[in-house]
Amino acid sequence: MTIGRTGTTTHPAPADPMPITVKPALSDIFAPDDEESAKRRIAGARREKAERTLLIHFTPRSGSSWLASLLDATGCLGMGHELFNPNFMPQIARHFGARTLTEYVEMARRFPVRQGSLSFEITSHQLHAVFDDPAQFFAAFADAASVWLIREDIVAQAVSLAKMVQTQVGHAADSDAETRRRAEAGFAYDRSTIKYWLRHILAAEQRTENYLRAYRIAPLRLSYERITTIPPRQLVELMANWCRYPDLPDDAPLSSRHEKIGTAQNLDYAERFRRENRRFLAKVEAERRSWLDRLDDPGQGLPKG
């Protein structure tokens, strides 16, 4: 599949960027200024910088972990980590030896790189939480090929997110059948909780769309429903082409540890929520309509199956 353009910003990153500043509340997440950190930075500086970057904007429960696992499995399209998730950053910063956000970004261009490729995921909530000025993030990754992954059925997504938060079971790869059975039994329908997480997802979508518009980024637009119904090879080839990876190996492994864990209970709760919230959901659908329509734009995503 040939794609005519990548989702990069229309302005280059500055040759000598100003220091990148983190939100004050997160100022203590970085590595200490000690000998071990210095060793990590020296080791990182010896690594080659990424030749290409695949930047995946996503919302929770949109299939991003499945997509990232496929990228990781190829061995040549990066690792798809959530590099700017505040919950993960302290550990990553210590691995990088990064004392500041500027150093963190610099080491991120080196440590997770595989075969010249860096790939990572970020939600708009994460970006907003970490960067004091979002312009600094988009300048730092101005050369990235951007992907925007959403879920067309936001009600099912909200139910899935509510379930994950309540049960702490997120992926089949991280739990056994008995753990998932107990989570299913303990997940009770709560209209207000589902609405809360739906609004959380919608706010993330709104902010991401605002960022894309403000920084003039034309991303590759994908959805959970479409990426999970096509052959993994087709999806990986699309990602490789989008970030201009020169020659994806024919024998690149394309297996994933992740699988769908949605159940009949999820479907029942989603349908009940739709019945009870028709007026609210009509407004949500009107808000999202133009975003979903762009999934069908030529060259902007996968066609409906």
SULBEL-V709389 format. One record per helix or strand of 2 or more residues. SS is the DSSP state (helix for helix, strand for strand). FROM is the first residue (numbers start at 0). TO is the last residue. Records with the same first field share a line. If there is no record, write none. Layout:
SS = FROM-TO ; FROM-TO
This chain:
helix = 23-25 ; 34-44 ; 63-73 ; 85-95 ; 100-107 ; 123-129 ; 133-139 ; 153-166 ; 171-173 ; 176-185 ; 190-213 ; 223-226 ; 231-241 ; 263-275 ; 277-295
strand = 51-57 ; 116-121 ; 144-149 ; 219-222
